[in-house]
Structures are given as structure tokens and as C-alpha cells.
Amino acid sequence: MTKESIAESFQSLQDRICQSLERVDGKSKFQEDLWTRPDGGGGRTRMIGGEGVIEKGGVNFSEVHGAVTDLMKKNTEIEGDSFFATGVSIVIHPHSPHIPIIHMNVRYFELDNGRYWFGGGIDLTPHYIVPSQAQKFHTGLKSVCDKYNSEFYTKFKLWADDYFFLAHRNETRGVGGIFFDHLKEDEHNSKEKLLSYCIELGDTLSELYGSQVKFGAKEHITKRHVDWRNIRRGRYVEFNLVSDRGTKFGLVSGGRTESILMSLPPVANWEYCKEIEPNSQEELTLNNLKKGVDWLQK
């Protein structure tokens, strides 16, 4: 299995995800923007948004290569002279405050010294946390993980709790999901099996998100709900610009800025010292933005 064949698998995954998300949205179609990276490689950025479920969504495929620069070594701790990276990344921002933001990324990285690894993850960021909905999401993730390794879900769920965490707010980004990095073949997992795991996670995204859309699609929306949605979107922006490794790697490796920052919402807000009404839906959400919640038991 070559790095080129892995890139082809990710490219096909992007096609399937876009087709299924168009069905979830119900009205809009993806628009494609092809781009090239001056230092090597390129990609396909696909954006969707309109009057359907999705206000702004992106599904990116990239396949880039080139020299490992001093800036990359400083910011990513990568050792080697040249690299190859390919993957698919998705972020969906819905109109409705009762439908969560979802993010997914699967990727493959290879260095000229022979080192390689897979990485990725999926996480859910509800504007309003509903425990039963978070349970359904985590149950779906565990089902996929268990097909490949009985330890994956528990290990990667804890990793996600630590990764998708806003330390300066002391809160998680949402209800988490799974996160993994530097996965390579061992006595339990071949390289082919790890690729299959990444591909199946990607193919599961639309099913998982479709169920979340059905939960919230008919909920009544008020100005209070929209205002809270925009504040929670602001937290999402903070994480992506301050903490996200993918954002940092893309920017320091000379990636396409518009594609990298497609993950940001179209509108967000920051309200100074926002007061939260006791026993409200907003307070329930904030009280659940913490590590270590066993969503499978909710």
C-alpha cells in the first residue's frame, strides 16, 4: 500500500461524505474549489451552505508534500527532511441552535526517513447539550471502534477529552468523541487495517450527524437560542485558533489559509461576563462541559 493509494482512498471518501451530507442538508449542494500548494501538492475544498440544515460546512481533501522547514520542526516537532501528508477534514455549522456542530478529520503522514502514522478523530459540539443525544453519538463511535480494537474507544475517548479542551476556559469544547494520533502498524493492527478504520469513521460521520439533525430539526428557535449559539460558536473559534494542531500545522507548512480556516463559523459572538440563568438549558450545558463524562451511561 503506497502513500498515493492512501490519498486516493481519502479522495473517494470525500466524494461519499459530500453526497451523504447533501442528503442531510436537504437543499444545498457542495461547491468545489481546486487549489495547488506552491511548495508541492494541493487539494479540493468543498463548501456548502444556504437555506437547508447547514449554514456553513466544509469538506476538505488535501495531498501535500515538500521540505520539512525549520518553522515546521519548531511548531510540530517533526523530524525529517521531507514529508507527505494527505487527509480529509470536515466541519459543519448548522443554522439551528438545537443541532450541534460536528468535526471530523482523518489523515496520513509520512516522512522521508520511513516513519509514518495515521491520525484523526470525530467530536460533537452541541450548543445545548442533551445527554441522550450525546449518548447516541458516543454509542455509534464505540460501535465502529470495537470492530477494530476493543481498546480503541476507551483510549481515544480519553484522548479526545484532553485534546478538545479549552484550558483558558477550563471547559471541554463539547461532548467530545474520539481522537488519535501517531497510529502505526503493530502486532494488532496492520497498515491496511488502520486505513480501513479511518475510512469507516469517515463513512459513519453522515449517519451519526443525520441522527443529531433529526433530534433538533423541529425544535422551536428563539432569539435567546440564537444568541447562545453564537456565544458557543465563539468558544469553537477560540479552540481552533489557540489549540488545534491541524490549524497550526496547516499554517506553518504553507497550506492554503482559506481552506484551513473554513472550520470557522460564519457568525460568532463574545459577550463580556455573560450571566447564566440558574437551572437553565445554558447552565445545564456549561455544567456538562467537563472531562471524564461517561456519555454511554447517560
ChimeraX attribute file (.defattr): number of C-alpha atoms within 10 A of each C-alpha:
attribute: neighborCount
match mode: 1-to-1
recipient: residues
	/A:1	8
	/A:2	7
	/A:3	16
	/A:4	12
	/A:5	10
	/A:6	17
	/A:7	21
	/A:8	15
	/A:9	15
	/A:10	26
	/A:11	20
	/A:12	13
	/A:13	20
	/A:14	24
	/A:15	13
	/A:16	14
	/A:17	19
	/A:18	21
	/A:19	14
	/A:20	15
	/A:21	24
	/A:22	19
	/A:23	13
	/A:24	20
	/A:25	20
	/A:26	12
	/A:27	14
	/A:28	19
	/A:29	18
	/A:30	17
	/A:31	11
	/A:32	14
	/A:33	12
	/A:34	11
	/A:35	14
	/A:36	15
	/A:37	17
	/A:38	12
	/A:39	13
	/A:40	14
	/A:41	17
	/A:42	19
	/A:43	22
	/A:44	19
	/A:45	24
	/A:46	22
	/A:47	22
	/A:48	22
	/A:49	22
	/A:50	14
	/A:51	11
	/A:52	16
	/A:53	22
	/A:54	25
	/A:55	19
	/A:56	20
	/A:57	26
	/A:58	26
	/A:59	27
	/A:60	25
	/A:61	27
	/A:62	26
	/A:63	26
	/A:64	22
	/A:65	20
	/A:66	18
	/A:67	16
	/A:68	18
	/A:69	17
	/A:70	15
	/A:71	13
	/A:72	19
	/A:73	15
	/A:74	11
	/A:75	13
	/A:76	15
	/A:77	10
	/A:78	16
	/A:79	17
	/A:80	16
	/A:81	14
	/A:82	15
	/A:83	21
	/A:84	20
	/A:85	20
	/A:86	25
	/A:87	27
	/A:88	28
	/A:89	26
	/A:90	24
	/A:91	22
	/A:92	26
	/A:93	25
	/A:94	22
	/A:95	20
	/A:96	22
	/A:97	25
	/A:98	24
	/A:99	28
	/A:100	23
	/A:101	26
	/A:102	24
	/A:103	22
	/A:104	21
	/A:105	22
	/A:106	25
	/A:107	24
	/A:108	25
	/A:109	19
	/A:110	18
	/A:111	20
	/A:112	14
	/A:113	11
	/A:114	8
	/A:115	13
	/A:116	19
	/A:117	17
	/A:118	23
	/A:119	19
	/A:120	22
	/A:121	23
	/A:122	23
	/A:123	25
	/A:124	23
	/A:125	24
	/A:126	24
	/A:127	25
	/A:128	22
	/A:129	24
	/A:130	17
	/A:131	17
	/A:132	12
	/A:133	18
	/A:134	22
	/A:135	17
	/A:136	17
	/A:137	24
	/A:138	23
	/A:139	18
	/A:140	16
	/A:141	22
	/A:142	21
	/A:143	12
	/A:144	18
	/A:145	21
	/A:146	13
	/A:147	10
	/A:148	16
	/A:149	12
	/A:150	13
	/A:151	11
	/A:152	18
	/A:153	22
	/A:154	13
	/A:155	13
	/A:156	19
	/A:157	26
	/A:158	18
	/A:159	18
	/A:160	22
	/A:161	24
	/A:162	17
	/A:163	20
	/A:164	25
	/A:165	21
	/A:166	19
	/A:167	13
	/A:168	9
	/A:169	11
	/A:170	11
	/A:171	18
	/A:172	23
	/A:173	26
	/A:174	29
	/A:175	29
	/A:176	32
	/A:177	28
	/A:178	26
	/A:179	25
	/A:180	19
	/A:181	15
	/A:182	13
	/A:183	15
	/A:184	17
	/A:185	15
	/A:186	8
	/A:187	5
	/A:188	8
	/A:189	15
	/A:190	12
	/A:191	16
	/A:192	11
	/A:193	14
	/A:194	18
	/A:195	22
	/A:196	14
	/A:197	20
	/A:198	24
	/A:199	19
	/A:200	14
	/A:201	21
	/A:202	25
	/A:203	16
	/A:204	14
	/A:205	21
	/A:206	21
	/A:207	17
	/A:208	18
	/A:209	21
	/A:210	16
	/A:211	15
	/A:212	22
	/A:213	20
	/A:214	12
	/A:215	14
	/A:216	15
	/A:217	15
	/A:218	11
	/A:219	12
	/A:220	10
	/A:221	12
	/A:222	9
	/A:223	8
	/A:224	9
	/A:225	17
	/A:226	16
	/A:227	16
	/A:228	20
	/A:229	24
	/A:230	20
	/A:231	18
	/A:232	23
	/A:233	25
	/A:234	18
	/A:235	19
	/A:236	21
	/A:237	18
	/A:238	17
	/A:239	21
	/A:240	18
	/A:241	14
	/A:242	13
	/A:243	16
	/A:244	14
	/A:245	14
	/A:246	15
	/A:247	19
	/A:248	18
	/A:249	16
	/A:250	16
	/A:251	15
	/A:252	16
	/A:253	22
	/A:254	16
	/A:255	23
	/A:256	18
	/A:257	11
	/A:258	9
	/A:259	23
	/A:260	18
	/A:261	16
	/A:262	21
	/A:263	23
	/A:264	21
	/A:265	20
	/A:266	12
	/A:267	13
	/A:268	17
	/A:269	15
	/A:270	14
	/A:271	11
	/A:272	6
	/A:273	6
	/A:274	9
	/A:275	8
	/A:276	11
	/A:277	9
	/A:278	9
	/A:279	8
	/A:280	10
	/A:281	16
	/A:282	16
	/A:283	15
	/A:284	15
	/A:285	18
	/A:286	17
	/A:287	11
	/A:288	18
	/A:289	21
	/A:290	18
	/A:291	20
	/A:292	13
	/A:293	15
	/A:294	12
	/A:295	18
	/A:296	15
	/A:297	10
	/A:298	12
